[in-house]
Structure formats: structure tokens, C-alpha cells
Amino acid sequence: MNKSELVELVAQKVNLTKKRAEDVVNMIFDSMTQALQKGDRVEIRGLGSFVVKNYQSYTGRNPRTGESIQVKPKKLPFFKVGKELKKRVDQGGKGGL
């Protein structure tokens, strides 16, 4: 499922226009992004949690040239799946979250 399919599904389920559903989906994603930028954890019960992991700088290698390069420290979002979602996917469970 991609974002436009999610927007369409939300529009159908909640009886909204596609534009209004897109606004809702964007608001949720923007709120999650802002929370992660602040270093907060985002947890959605039944789905999982998003956290930001900090990675230190390290010496890497350019795969084309083999040249050593210094990779700067970075922060990356990480998703940890929840028990309920794991169970539903594994068992092919029906129903929404």
C-alpha cells in the first residue's frame, strides 16, 4: 500500500473527500515527523513504535572506487514492530488495527 492508496481508503472508510483525507494523513505523518525530529518516541498501539537512533561517524568505503571516506554522524528513524501486528501478519489475521 502506498500513500495515495491509504488516502483513498481513509476517504472511503470515514466518508471524506479525497482532499480532506489527504490532509488528515499528511497531518498525522507531519506530527510523527516533528515528534521524531525532537527526539520523541512515537508509539501506535497494535502497530509498533518509531524511535530515532544515533549513529556515530565512521570510516566507510566508496564501493565504486574503493576509496576510504569519512561518514558523518547521523540520526535515522527506526521502526520496531509491535506484538499484535507480528501476530496478525504471521497468522494472516483479519480485521483492521
C-alpha positions in Angstrom: 0.0 0.0 0.0 1.3 3.4 -0.9 0.3 6.9 0.4 -2.3 7.6 -2.3 -4.0 4.2 -1.6 -4.0 5.0 2.1 -5.7 8.3 1.4 -8.3 6.6 -0.8 -9.0 4.0 1.9 -9.4 6.7 4.6 -11.7 8.7 2.4 -13.9 5.6 1.8 -13.9 4.4 5.4 -14.7 7.7 7.0 -16.8 9.2 4.2 -14.4 12.1 3.5 -13.4 13.8 0.2 -10.0 12.6 -1.0 -8.6 16.1 -0.4 -9.8 16.1 3.2 -8.5 12.5 3.7 -5.1 13.5 2.3 -5.0 16.5 4.7 -5.7 14.1 7.6 -3.0 11.6 6.5 -0.5 14.4 5.9 -1.2 15.9 9.4 -0.6 12.5 11.0 2.7 12.0 9.1 3.8 15.5 9.8 3.1 15.2 13.5 5.0 11.9 13.7 8.0 13.5 11.8 8.0 16.5 14.1 8.0 14.3 17.2 10.9 12.2 15.8 12.8 15.4 15.0 12.5 16.4 18.6 13.8 13.0 19.7 10.5 11.8 21.0 9.3 8.2 20.6 6.1 7.6 18.5 4.1 4.6 19.6 1.0 3.3 18.0 -0.6 0.5 20.0 -1.2 -2.6 18.0 1.2 -1.4 15.3 4.6 -0.6 16.7 6.9 2.2 17.6 9.2 4.6 15.9 12.4 5.9 17.5 15.4 7.8 16.3 18.8 6.0 16.5 22.0 8.0 16.6 24.9 6.6 14.6 28.5 7.8 15.2 30.8 8.8 12.4 32.9 6.0 10.9 35.3 5.3 8.1 33.5 3.8 5.1 34.4 2.7 1.6 33.2 4.0 -1.7 32.0 0.8 -3.5 32.9 2.2 -6.9 36.4 3.4 -6.3 37.3 1.5 -3.1 38.4 4.9 -1.7 38.1 5.4 2.1 35.6 8.1 3.1 34.6 9.6 6.4 30.9 9.1 7.1 29.4 11.9 9.3 27.3 11.1 12.4 23.6 10.8 11.6 20.2 10.1 13.1 17.9 7.7 11.4 14.3 6.6 12.2 13.8 3.0 13.2 10.6 1.1 13.4 10.0 -1.7 15.9 7.0 -3.8 15.1 4.5 -4.5 17.9 3.5 -7.9 19.2 -0.1 -7.6 17.9 1.0 -6.7 14.3 3.5 -9.6 14.3 0.8 -12.0 15.4 -1.7 -10.7 12.8 0.8 -10.9 9.9 2.0 -14.3 11.0 -1.5 -15.8 11.3 -3.0 -13.9 8.4 -5.4 -12.3 10.9 -8.4 -10.4 9.6 -9.6 -7.0 10.6 -8.0 -3.6 11.0 -5.9 -2.2 13.7 
